[in-house]
Amino acid sequence: MSEGKRKLLIALALLVFIAIGIVQSMIDPTQVKMRRKEMSVTGNDSSDLMVQLPGQFIFASAMGFKEVVAGALWVRADTFFHMGQYQAIVPIVRLVTWLDPHNIDVFTTGAWHLDYNFVDDDQMSDKRYIPASVALLKEGIANNPNIWDLYFELGWTHYGRKIGDDRQAAYYINEATKHEGYDVNTGRKVPRPEFVDRMLAHQYEKIGEFDKAIDEWYKSRKRVEWLMKNPRTTTYADNVSLDICDRNLSLLLMRMGWRYGDMKRYKEGLDIAMRLDKGSKPLTQWQNATLAAEKDYQRRLASGQPFGDALKPLDTDFQVNFKRIAPKVFVISGKVNLISSSEYKGLASEPFTHWYEDNEKLSADRKVLWRDGCRVRWKIEDYGYKMPALKTFDWKLDTDQTVVWDDIAVSGGSFSHKIDLSKNDEFYPFHGKKYKLTVWLTPQQPGCPDYVQDRVGWKGEAFRDKLIDTEMIPGINCLKWERMLTQDEIVGKPVQTKGEA
Protein backbone atom coordinates (compact mmCIF):
# COMPACT_ATOMS: atom_id res chain seq x y z
CA MET A 1 0.00 0.00 0.00
CA SER A 2 1.38 3.38 -0.93
CA GLU A 3 2.01 6.00 1.74
CA GLY A 4 -0.71 8.22 0.29
CA LYS A 5 -3.39 5.50 0.48
CA ARG A 6 -2.38 4.62 4.07
CA LYS A 7 -2.83 8.25 5.19
CA LEU A 8 -6.15 8.46 3.38
CA LEU A 9 -7.47 5.34 5.17
CA ILE A 10 -6.31 6.70 8.56
CA ALA A 11 -8.12 9.95 7.87
CA LEU A 12 -11.31 8.11 6.87
CA ALA A 13 -11.14 5.97 10.02
CA LEU A 14 -10.83 9.10 12.15
CA LEU A 15 -13.85 10.61 10.42
CA VAL A 16 -15.89 7.45 11.07
CA PHE A 17 -14.98 7.48 14.79
CA ILE A 18 -15.89 11.16 15.06
CA ALA A 19 -19.22 10.50 13.32
CA ILE A 20 -20.00 7.58 15.65
CA GLY A 21 -19.25 9.76 18.66
CA ILE A 22 -21.60 12.48 17.44
CA VAL A 23 -24.44 10.04 16.67
CA GLN A 24 -24.00 8.21 19.98
CA SER A 25 -24.14 11.50 21.92
CA MET A 26 -27.47 12.16 20.22
CA ILE A 27 -28.84 8.65 20.96
CA ASP A 28 -27.85 8.39 24.62
CA PRO A 29 -30.38 10.89 26.08
CA THR A 30 -33.19 9.19 24.16
CA GLN A 31 -32.05 5.79 25.36
CA VAL A 32 -32.08 6.99 28.96
CA LYS A 33 -35.65 8.24 28.53
CA MET A 34 -36.73 4.95 26.96
CA ARG A 35 -35.20 2.95 29.80
CA ARG A 36 -36.98 5.11 32.37
CA LYS A 37 -40.25 4.43 30.56
CA GLU A 38 -39.59 0.70 30.55
CA MET A 39 -39.03 0.67 34.31
CA SER A 40 -41.87 -0.86 36.27
CA VAL A 41 -43.78 1.20 38.80
CA THR A 42 -42.47 -1.19 41.40
CA GLY A 43 -39.13 0.56 40.91
CA ASN A 44 -37.44 -2.59 39.65
CA ASP A 45 -35.09 -1.88 36.79
CA SER A 46 -35.33 -5.03 34.72
CA SER A 47 -31.54 -5.13 34.33
CA ASP A 48 -31.39 -6.12 38.01
CA LEU A 49 -32.96 -9.42 37.08
CA MET A 50 -30.36 -10.47 34.59
CA VAL A 51 -28.35 -12.24 37.26
CA GLN A 52 -31.35 -14.57 37.69
CA LEU A 53 -31.68 -15.53 34.04
CA PRO A 54 -29.92 -18.19 31.94
CA GLY A 55 -26.95 -17.02 29.85
CA GLN A 56 -28.77 -16.64 26.56
CA PHE A 57 -31.45 -14.49 28.21
CA ILE A 58 -28.79 -12.30 29.86
CA PHE A 59 -27.06 -11.76 26.54
CA ALA A 60 -30.27 -11.00 24.70
CA SER A 61 -31.46 -8.62 27.42
CA ALA A 62 -28.10 -6.86 27.55
CA MET A 63 -28.40 -6.31 23.81
CA GLY A 64 -31.69 -4.47 24.41
CA PHE A 65 -34.06 -7.30 23.50
CA LYS A 66 -35.95 -7.37 26.82
CA GLU A 67 -39.34 -7.81 25.17
CA VAL A 68 -37.94 -10.74 23.19
CA VAL A 69 -36.65 -12.33 26.38
CA ALA A 70 -39.99 -11.68 28.08
CA GLY A 71 -41.79 -13.34 25.18
CA ALA A 72 -39.51 -16.37 25.32
CA LEU A 73 -40.07 -16.70 29.06
CA TRP A 74 -43.82 -16.46 28.57
CA VAL A 75 -43.70 -19.30 26.06
CA ARG A 76 -41.80 -21.28 28.67
CA ALA A 77 -44.56 -20.50 31.20
CA ASP A 78 -47.12 -21.92 28.78
CA THR A 79 -45.10 -25.13 28.66
CA PHE A 80 -45.15 -25.35 32.46
CA PHE A 81 -48.93 -24.79 32.41
CA HIS A 82 -49.55 -27.71 30.07
CA MET A 83 -47.25 -29.87 32.21
CA GLY A 84 -49.32 -29.00 35.29
CA GLN A 85 -46.34 -27.36 36.99
CA TYR A 86 -48.32 -24.35 38.19
CA GLN A 87 -45.94 -23.33 40.95
CA ALA A 88 -43.23 -22.66 38.36
CA ILE A 89 -45.39 -20.19 36.47
CA VAL A 90 -45.77 -17.47 39.10
CA PRO A 91 -42.04 -16.56 39.32
CA ILE A 92 -41.96 -16.35 35.53
CA VAL A 93 -44.94 -14.01 35.62
CA ARG A 94 -42.95 -11.85 38.02
CA LEU A 95 -39.89 -11.83 35.74
CA VAL A 96 -41.86 -11.12 32.58
CA THR A 97 -43.78 -8.22 34.12
CA TRP A 98 -40.52 -6.70 35.30
CA LEU A 99 -38.89 -7.13 31.90
CA ASP A 100 -41.93 -5.93 29.98
CA PRO A 101 -44.38 -4.05 32.25
CA HIS A 102 -46.58 -3.25 29.25
CA ASN A 103 -47.38 -6.86 28.36
CA ILE A 104 -51.09 -6.85 29.23
CA ASP A 105 -51.60 -10.54 28.53
CA VAL A 106 -49.10 -11.55 31.21
CA PHE A 107 -50.85 -9.49 33.90
CA THR A 108 -54.25 -10.84 32.83
CA THR A 109 -53.23 -14.48 32.56
CA GLY A 110 -51.01 -14.35 35.62
CA ALA A 111 -53.82 -13.02 37.82
CA TRP A 112 -56.29 -15.54 36.43
CA HIS A 113 -53.76 -18.30 37.09
CA LEU A 114 -53.40 -17.26 40.74
CA ASP A 115 -57.14 -17.02 41.27
CA TYR A 116 -58.28 -20.18 39.52
CA ASN A 117 -55.54 -22.76 38.94
CA PHE A 118 -54.24 -23.68 42.38
CA VAL A 119 -56.96 -26.19 43.17
CA ASP A 120 -57.42 -29.00 45.66
CA ASP A 121 -58.49 -32.55 44.86
CA ASP A 122 -62.11 -31.37 44.55
CA GLN A 123 -61.20 -28.52 42.19
CA MET A 124 -61.75 -25.77 44.77
CA SER A 125 -59.23 -22.98 44.27
CA ASP A 126 -56.90 -21.78 47.01
CA LYS A 127 -58.46 -18.47 48.04
CA ARG A 128 -55.28 -17.38 49.80
CA TYR A 129 -53.84 -16.43 46.39
CA ILE A 130 -56.56 -13.86 45.67
CA PRO A 131 -54.76 -10.91 47.36
CA ALA A 132 -51.69 -11.60 45.18
CA SER A 133 -53.91 -11.75 42.10
CA VAL A 134 -55.50 -8.39 42.90
CA ALA A 135 -52.10 -6.83 43.66
CA LEU A 136 -50.70 -8.06 40.34
CA LEU A 137 -53.57 -6.52 38.40
CA LYS A 138 -53.28 -3.22 40.28
CA GLU A 139 -49.55 -3.16 39.43
CA GLY A 140 -50.50 -3.78 35.81
CA ILE A 141 -52.98 -0.89 35.92
CA ALA A 142 -50.34 1.40 37.43
CA ASN A 143 -48.00 0.51 34.56
CA ASN A 144 -50.73 0.84 31.94
CA PRO A 145 -53.20 3.39 33.31
CA ASN A 146 -54.50 4.66 29.97
CA ILE A 147 -56.06 1.51 28.49
CA TRP A 148 -59.26 -0.30 29.49
CA ASP A 149 -58.09 -3.92 29.67
CA LEU A 150 -56.82 -4.40 33.19
CA TYR A 151 -59.48 -2.24 34.86
CA PHE A 152 -62.08 -4.51 33.27
CA GLU A 153 -60.19 -7.67 34.16
CA LEU A 154 -59.94 -6.64 37.81
CA GLY A 155 -63.60 -5.63 37.97
CA TRP A 156 -65.31 -8.39 36.02
CA THR A 157 -63.18 -11.50 36.47
CA HIS A 158 -61.82 -10.96 39.95
CA TYR A 159 -64.03 -8.69 42.07
CA GLY A 160 -67.22 -9.76 40.30
CA ARG A 161 -66.83 -13.43 39.42
CA LYS A 162 -64.27 -14.57 41.97
CA ILE A 163 -64.64 -12.44 45.10
CA GLY A 164 -68.31 -11.55 44.69
CA ASP A 165 -67.80 -7.89 45.55
CA ASP A 166 -70.16 -6.33 43.02
CA ARG A 167 -69.62 -2.72 44.12
CA GLN A 168 -65.86 -2.97 43.59
CA ALA A 169 -66.60 -4.72 40.30
CA ALA A 170 -68.80 -1.80 39.20
CA TYR A 171 -66.10 0.69 40.23
CA TYR A 172 -63.37 -0.92 38.14
CA ILE A 173 -65.58 -1.65 35.12
CA ASN A 174 -66.60 2.02 35.23
CA GLU A 175 -62.89 2.94 35.20
CA ALA A 176 -62.48 0.69 32.15
CA THR A 177 -65.15 2.67 30.27
CA LYS A 178 -63.03 5.83 30.65
CA HIS A 179 -60.24 4.43 28.47
CA GLU A 180 -59.70 3.05 24.98
CA GLY A 181 -57.37 0.24 23.94
CA TYR A 182 -54.38 -0.13 21.67
CA ASP A 183 -53.38 -2.40 18.81
CA VAL A 184 -50.60 -4.70 20.02
CA ASN A 185 -49.20 -4.96 16.49
CA THR A 186 -49.04 -1.27 15.65
CA GLY A 187 -49.23 0.40 19.05
CA ARG A 188 -52.01 2.62 17.69
CA LYS A 189 -54.98 3.64 19.81
CA VAL A 190 -58.19 1.67 19.09
CA PRO A 191 -61.69 1.92 20.61
CA ARG A 192 -62.47 -0.43 23.49
CA PRO A 193 -64.87 -3.28 22.68
CA GLU A 194 -68.54 -2.38 23.05
CA PHE A 195 -69.17 -5.21 25.55
CA VAL A 196 -67.21 -3.30 28.21
CA ASP A 197 -69.91 -0.63 28.39
CA ARG A 198 -72.67 -3.25 28.39
CA MET A 199 -71.09 -5.03 31.33
CA LEU A 200 -71.15 -1.78 33.30
CA ALA A 201 -74.90 -1.48 32.69
CA HIS A 202 -75.39 -5.05 33.93
CA GLN A 203 -73.25 -4.35 36.97
CA TYR A 204 -75.23 -1.23 37.94
CA GLU A 205 -78.43 -3.28 37.67
CA LYS A 206 -76.90 -5.94 39.86
CA ILE A 207 -76.19 -3.53 42.72
CA GLY A 208 -79.58 -1.87 42.39
CA GLU A 209 -78.47 1.44 40.86
CA PHE A 210 -81.19 1.37 38.22
CA ASP A 211 -80.99 4.96 36.96
CA LYS A 212 -77.28 4.52 36.30
CA ALA A 213 -77.98 1.20 34.57
CA ILE A 214 -80.59 2.82 32.30
CA ASP A 215 -78.24 5.70 31.42
CA GLU A 216 -75.48 3.21 30.68
CA TRP A 217 -77.65 1.20 28.29
CA TYR A 218 -78.42 4.37 26.33
CA LYS A 219 -74.73 5.27 26.28
CA SER A 220 -73.82 1.75 25.17
CA ARG A 221 -76.27 1.97 22.30
CA LYS A 222 -74.87 5.32 21.17
CA ARG A 223 -71.36 3.89 21.31
CA VAL A 224 -72.39 0.96 19.12
CA GLU A 225 -73.91 3.40 16.62
CA TRP A 226 -70.67 5.40 16.63
CA LEU A 227 -68.58 2.27 16.05
CA MET A 228 -70.81 1.23 13.16
CA LYS A 229 -70.40 4.66 11.54
CA ASN A 230 -66.62 4.33 11.72
CA PRO A 231 -65.89 1.24 9.64
CA ARG A 232 -62.17 2.04 9.64
CA THR A 233 -61.91 1.09 13.27
CA THR A 234 -60.84 -2.47 14.01
CA THR A 235 -63.34 -2.71 16.90
CA TYR A 236 -66.34 -4.62 15.56
CA ALA A 237 -69.97 -3.73 16.19
CA ASP A 238 -73.13 -4.45 14.21
CA ASN A 239 -76.93 -4.61 14.47
CA VAL A 240 -76.69 -7.56 16.83
CA SER A 241 -74.94 -5.29 19.33
CA LEU A 242 -77.75 -2.75 18.98
CA ASP A 243 -80.31 -5.49 19.50
CA ILE A 244 -78.57 -6.66 22.67
CA CYS A 245 -78.68 -3.13 24.09
CA ASP A 246 -82.38 -2.70 23.26
CA ARG A 247 -83.52 -6.07 24.62
CA ASN A 248 -81.62 -5.67 27.87
CA LEU A 249 -82.82 -2.11 28.39
CA SER A 250 -86.45 -3.00 27.65
CA LEU A 251 -86.32 -5.95 30.06
CA LEU A 252 -84.76 -3.81 32.79
CA LEU A 253 -87.49 -1.18 32.41
CA MET A 254 -90.33 -3.72 32.26
CA ARG A 255 -88.98 -5.50 35.33
CA MET A 256 -89.02 -2.21 37.24
CA GLY A 257 -92.75 -2.28 36.52
CA TRP A 258 -93.26 -5.97 37.34
CA ARG A 259 -91.22 -5.93 40.52
CA TYR A 260 -91.87 -2.45 41.95
CA GLY A 261 -94.95 -1.10 40.16
CA ASP A 262 -93.07 1.66 38.33
CA MET A 263 -95.60 2.14 35.52
CA LYS A 264 -93.64 4.93 33.81
CA ARG A 265 -90.58 2.74 33.42
CA TYR A 266 -92.76 -0.21 32.41
CA LYS A 267 -94.28 1.82 29.56
CA GLU A 268 -90.82 2.91 28.40
CA GLY A 269 -89.74 -0.73 28.35
CA LEU A 270 -92.80 -1.79 26.37
CA ASP A 271 -92.21 0.96 23.80
CA ILE A 272 -88.67 -0.25 23.19
CA ALA A 273 -89.75 -3.90 23.14
CA MET A 274 -92.46 -3.15 20.54
CA ARG A 275 -89.84 -1.81 18.12
CA LEU A 276 -87.81 -5.03 18.20
CA ASP A 277 -88.29 -7.65 15.48
CA LYS A 278 -90.59 -5.16 13.73
CA GLY A 279 -91.90 -6.41 10.39
CA SER A 280 -91.24 -10.08 11.12
CA LYS A 281 -93.84 -12.49 9.73
CA PRO A 282 -94.99 -14.60 11.37
CA LEU A 283 -94.62 -12.78 14.66
CA THR A 284 -91.59 -13.81 16.70
CA GLN A 285 -91.80 -15.21 20.22
CA TRP A 286 -90.53 -11.85 21.50
CA GLN A 287 -93.30 -9.94 19.69
CA ASN A 288 -96.02 -12.25 20.97
CA ALA A 289 -94.69 -11.91 24.49
CA THR A 290 -94.53 -8.13 24.21
CA LEU A 291 -98.08 -7.89 22.85
CA ALA A 292 -99.38 -10.01 25.72
CA ALA A 293 -97.50 -7.87 28.25
CA GLU A 294 -98.83 -4.68 26.65
CA LYS A 295 -102.44 -5.93 26.99
CA ASP A 296 -101.86 -6.82 30.63
CA TYR A 297 -100.28 -3.41 31.23
CA GLN A 298 -103.36 -1.65 29.80
CA ARG A 299 -105.72 -3.86 31.79
CA ARG A 300 -103.96 -3.22 35.07
CA LEU A 301 -103.65 0.48 34.33
CA ALA A 302 -107.40 0.74 33.70
CA SER A 303 -108.34 -1.26 36.79
CA GLY A 304 -105.89 0.46 39.08
CA GLN A 305 -104.48 -2.94 40.06
CA PRO A 306 -100.86 -2.29 40.87
CA PHE A 307 -97.84 -4.37 39.99
CA GLY A 308 -95.05 -4.85 42.51
CA ASP A 309 -94.43 -8.57 43.03
CA ALA A 310 -91.19 -7.91 44.94
CA LEU A 311 -93.16 -5.90 47.49
CA LYS A 312 -95.29 -8.91 48.46
CA PRO A 313 -93.68 -10.68 51.46
CA LEU A 314 -92.25 -14.16 50.99
CA ASP A 315 -91.40 -16.33 54.00
CA THR A 316 -88.05 -17.75 52.90
CA ASP A 317 -87.70 -19.99 55.99
CA PHE A 318 -83.90 -20.24 55.67
CA GLN A 319 -82.50 -23.11 57.75
CA VAL A 320 -78.98 -24.50 57.93
CA ASN A 321 -77.54 -27.67 59.43
CA PHE A 322 -73.87 -28.37 59.96
CA LYS A 323 -72.65 -31.90 60.54
CA ARG A 324 -69.07 -33.10 60.77
CA ILE A 325 -68.76 -36.71 59.67
CA ALA A 326 -64.97 -37.05 59.92
CA PRO A 327 -62.02 -34.80 60.70
CA LYS A 328 -62.13 -31.93 58.16
CA VAL A 329 -65.13 -33.54 56.43
CA PHE A 330 -68.54 -31.85 56.77
CA VAL A 331 -72.04 -31.85 55.40
CA ILE A 332 -73.78 -28.51 55.06
CA SER A 333 -77.49 -28.85 54.39
CA GLY A 334 -80.68 -26.91 54.84
CA LYS A 335 -83.71 -25.49 53.13
CA VAL A 336 -84.90 -22.21 51.72
CA ASN A 337 -88.23 -21.37 50.13
CA LEU A 338 -86.82 -20.37 46.71
CA ILE A 339 -88.88 -20.88 44.84
CA SER A 340 -92.02 -22.95 44.46
CA SER A 341 -93.89 -22.97 41.16
CA SER A 342 -97.05 -21.67 42.83
CA GLU A 343 -95.31 -18.31 43.36
CA TYR A 344 -95.54 -17.69 39.61
CA LYS A 345 -99.32 -17.81 39.48
CA GLY A 346 -100.52 -14.30 38.65
CA LEU A 347 -97.00 -12.89 38.67
CA ALA A 348 -96.69 -9.62 36.74
CA SER A 349 -94.04 -11.15 34.49
CA GLU A 350 -96.29 -14.10 33.62
CA PRO A 351 -98.02 -12.50 30.56
CA PHE A 352 -94.54 -12.01 29.08
CA THR A 353 -92.97 -15.35 30.08
CA HIS A 354 -96.01 -17.70 30.26
CA TRP A 355 -93.87 -19.96 32.44
CA TYR A 356 -96.60 -20.85 34.96
CA GLU A 357 -99.19 -21.37 32.24
CA ASP A 358 -96.86 -23.64 30.24
CA ASN A 359 -95.88 -25.62 33.34
CA GLU A 360 -99.54 -26.18 34.26
CA LYS A 361 -100.19 -27.70 30.83
CA LEU A 362 -97.60 -30.43 31.38
CA SER A 363 -98.53 -33.93 32.45
CA ALA A 364 -98.21 -34.74 36.16
CA ASP A 365 -94.89 -36.56 35.70
CA ARG A 366 -93.32 -33.62 33.84
CA LYS A 367 -94.76 -30.73 35.81
CA VAL A 368 -92.24 -29.15 38.21
CA LEU A 369 -93.18 -28.03 41.71
CA TRP A 370 -90.09 -25.87 42.19
CA ARG A 371 -88.24 -23.56 39.86
CA ASP A 372 -84.60 -24.24 40.78
CA GLY A 373 -81.52 -22.19 40.09
CA CYS A 374 -80.63 -20.43 43.36
CA ARG A 375 -77.32 -21.13 45.10
CA VAL A 376 -76.26 -20.70 48.72
CA ARG A 377 -72.66 -19.85 49.50
CA TRP A 378 -70.58 -21.10 52.41
CA LYS A 379 -67.27 -20.01 53.88
CA ILE A 380 -65.00 -21.39 56.59
CA GLU A 381 -62.22 -19.07 57.72
CA ASP A 382 -59.92 -18.35 60.62
CA TYR A 383 -61.92 -16.42 63.19
CA GLY A 384 -61.22 -12.72 62.59
CA TYR A 385 -59.69 -13.34 59.16
CA LYS A 386 -59.65 -10.38 56.80
CA MET A 387 -58.38 -10.69 53.29
CA PRO A 388 -55.09 -8.76 53.19
CA ALA A 389 -54.71 -5.82 50.82
CA LEU A 390 -51.19 -6.16 49.43
CA LYS A 391 -49.40 -2.93 48.52
CA THR A 392 -47.09 -4.80 46.14
CA PHE A 393 -47.37 -8.10 44.32
CA ASP A 394 -46.10 -10.98 46.45
CA TRP A 395 -47.24 -14.56 45.95
CA LYS A 396 -45.84 -15.93 49.21
CA LEU A 397 -48.64 -17.45 51.30
CA ASP A 398 -49.22 -17.41 55.00
CA THR A 399 -49.43 -21.19 55.24
CA ASP A 400 -50.98 -20.99 58.73
CA GLN A 401 -54.13 -19.36 57.35
CA THR A 402 -57.28 -21.25 56.44
CA VAL A 403 -59.97 -19.70 54.28
CA VAL A 404 -62.20 -21.55 51.85
CA TRP A 405 -65.56 -20.92 50.23
CA ASP A 406 -67.80 -22.32 47.52
CA ASP A 407 -71.51 -22.64 46.78
CA ILE A 408 -74.27 -25.26 46.80
CA ALA A 409 -77.19 -25.54 44.40
CA VAL A 410 -80.73 -25.26 45.79
CA SER A 411 -83.08 -27.89 44.39
CA GLY A 412 -86.67 -28.45 45.43
CA GLY A 413 -86.28 -25.89 48.20
CA SER A 414 -83.37 -27.65 49.92
CA PHE A 415 -79.62 -27.99 49.64
CA SER A 416 -76.99 -30.42 50.85
CA HIS A 417 -73.32 -30.91 50.08
CA LYS A 418 -70.45 -32.95 51.50
CA ILE A 419 -67.25 -30.91 51.88
CA ASP A 420 -64.03 -32.87 52.20
CA LEU A 421 -61.06 -30.74 53.26
CA SER A 422 -59.07 -33.68 54.60
CA LYS A 423 -57.17 -34.51 51.42
CA ASN A 424 -55.15 -31.29 51.13
CA ASP A 425 -53.61 -30.27 54.44
CA GLU A 426 -51.42 -27.66 52.75
CA PHE A 427 -54.60 -25.87 51.59
CA TYR A 428 -56.51 -26.25 54.87
CA PRO A 429 -54.06 -26.39 57.80
CA PHE A 430 -56.60 -25.41 60.52
CA HIS A 431 -53.81 -24.26 62.82
CA GLY A 432 -56.01 -21.71 64.61
CA LYS A 433 -58.14 -22.30 67.71
CA LYS A 434 -61.41 -20.82 66.35
CA TYR A 435 -63.14 -20.56 62.98
CA LYS A 436 -66.20 -18.90 61.55
CA LEU A 437 -68.64 -20.78 59.33
CA THR A 438 -70.97 -18.59 57.29
CA VAL A 439 -73.74 -19.83 54.99
CA TRP A 440 -75.60 -17.18 53.05
CA LEU A 441 -77.77 -16.44 50.03
CA THR A 442 -77.98 -13.14 48.18
CA PRO A 443 -80.81 -12.02 45.89
CA GLN A 444 -78.18 -11.02 43.36
CA GLN A 445 -77.04 -13.20 40.50
CA PRO A 446 -75.62 -15.83 40.43
CA GLY A 447 -77.28 -16.57 43.81
CA CYS A 448 -80.72 -15.81 42.36
CA PRO A 449 -81.54 -16.09 38.64
CA ASP A 450 -83.58 -13.28 37.08
CA TYR A 451 -86.77 -15.39 37.10
CA VAL A 452 -86.49 -15.74 40.88
CA GLN A 453 -85.73 -12.03 41.20
CA ASP A 454 -89.05 -11.40 39.43
CA ARG A 455 -90.68 -12.60 42.65
CA VAL A 456 -88.19 -11.41 45.32
CA GLY A 457 -86.68 -8.29 43.70
CA TRP A 458 -83.12 -7.28 42.89
CA LYS A 459 -82.46 -6.43 46.53
CA GLY A 460 -84.45 -9.23 48.17
CA GLU A 461 -87.27 -6.87 49.15
CA ALA A 462 -89.71 -9.80 49.41
CA PHE A 463 -87.56 -11.77 51.86
CA ARG A 464 -89.11 -12.31 55.27
CA ASP A 465 -86.89 -14.32 57.58
CA LYS A 466 -85.34 -14.13 61.04
CA LEU A 467 -81.94 -14.65 59.35
CA ILE A 468 -82.06 -11.55 57.13
CA ASP A 469 -78.80 -9.59 57.13
CA THR A 470 -78.52 -6.05 55.73
CA GLU A 471 -74.91 -5.34 56.68
CA MET A 472 -73.00 -7.92 54.64
CA ILE A 473 -73.96 -6.08 51.42
CA PRO A 474 -75.32 -2.65 52.41
CA GLY A 475 -78.72 -1.99 50.85
CA ILE A 476 -79.31 -5.66 50.00
CA ASN A 477 -81.41 -8.14 52.01
CA CYS A 478 -79.32 -11.30 52.32
CA LEU A 479 -80.07 -14.50 54.20
CA LYS A 480 -77.15 -15.28 56.49
CA TRP A 481 -76.41 -18.00 59.05
CA GLU A 482 -73.23 -17.95 61.13
CA ARG A 483 -71.61 -19.96 63.85
CA MET A 484 -68.24 -20.20 65.51
CA LEU A 485 -66.38 -23.53 65.37
CA THR A 486 -63.51 -24.64 67.54
CA GLN A 487 -60.49 -26.42 66.18
CA ASP A 488 -61.66 -29.55 67.98
CA GLU A 489 -65.04 -29.37 66.26
CA ILE A 490 -63.24 -29.44 62.92
CA VAL A 491 -60.38 -31.86 63.41
CA GLY A 492 -61.50 -33.79 66.52
CA LYS A 493 -64.08 -36.51 67.01
CA PRO A 494 -67.25 -36.18 64.88
CA VAL A 495 -70.03 -34.06 66.38
CA GLN A 496 -73.35 -32.76 65.04
CA THR A 497 -74.93 -29.40 65.75
CA LYS A 498 -78.09 -27.81 64.44
CA GLY A 499 -79.80 -24.48 64.56
CA GLU A 500 -78.71 -20.90 64.60
CA ALA A 501 -75.39 -19.47 65.57
HELIX and SHEET records of a PDB file:
HELIX    1   1 GLU A    3  GLU A   38  1                                  36    
HELIX    2   2 SER A   46  GLN A   52  5                                   7    
HELIX    3   3 GLY A   55  ALA A   62  1                                   8    
HELIX    4   4 LYS A   66  HIS A   82  1                                  17    
HELIX    5   5 TYR A   86  ALA A   88  5                                   3    
HELIX    6   6 ILE A   89  LEU A   99  1                                  11    
HELIX    7   7 ILE A  104  TYR A  116  1                                  13    
HELIX    8   8 LYS A  127  TYR A  129  5                                   3    
HELIX    9   9 ILE A  130  ASN A  143  1                                  14    
HELIX   10  10 ASP A  149  PHE A  152  1                                   4    
HELIX   11  11 GLU A  153  ILE A  163  3                                  11    
HELIX   12  12 ASP A  166  ALA A  176  1                                  11    
HELIX   13  13 GLU A  194  LYS A  206  1                                  13    
HELIX   14  14 PHE A  210  LYS A  229  1                                  20    
HELIX   15  15 ASN A  239  TYR A  260  1                                  22    
HELIX   16  16 MET A  263  ARG A  275  1                                  13    
HELIX   17  17 GLN A  285  SER A  303  1                                  19    
HELIX   18  18 ASP A  309  LEU A  311  5                                   3    
HELIX   19  19 SER A  341  TYR A  344  5                                   4    
HELIX   20  20 GLU A  350  THR A  353  1                                   4    
HELIX   21  21 TRP A  355  GLU A  360  1                                   6    
HELIX   22  22 ASP A  450  VAL A  456  1                                   7    
HELIX   23  23 GLN A  487  VAL A  491  1                                   5    
SHEET    1   A 2 GLY A 181  TYR A 182  0                                        
SHEET    2   A 2 LYS A 189  VAL A 190 -1                                        
SHEET    1   B 2 LEU A 314  ASP A 315  0                                        
SHEET    2   B 2 PHE A 463  ARG A 464  1                                        
SHEET    1   C 4 SER A 414  ASP A 420  0                                        
SHEET    2   C 4 VAL A 329  LYS A 335 -1                                        
SHEET    3   C 4 GLN A 319  ALA A 326 -1                                        
SHEET    4   C 4 GLN A 496  LYS A 498 -1                                        
SHEET    1   D 5 VAL A 403  ALA A 409  0                                        
SHEET    2   D 5 ARG A 375  ASP A 382 -1                                        
SHEET    3   D 5 LYS A 434  LEU A 441 -1                                        
SHEET    4   D 5 CYS A 478  THR A 486 -1                                        
SHEET    5   D 5 ILE A 468  ASP A 469 -1                                        
END                                                                             
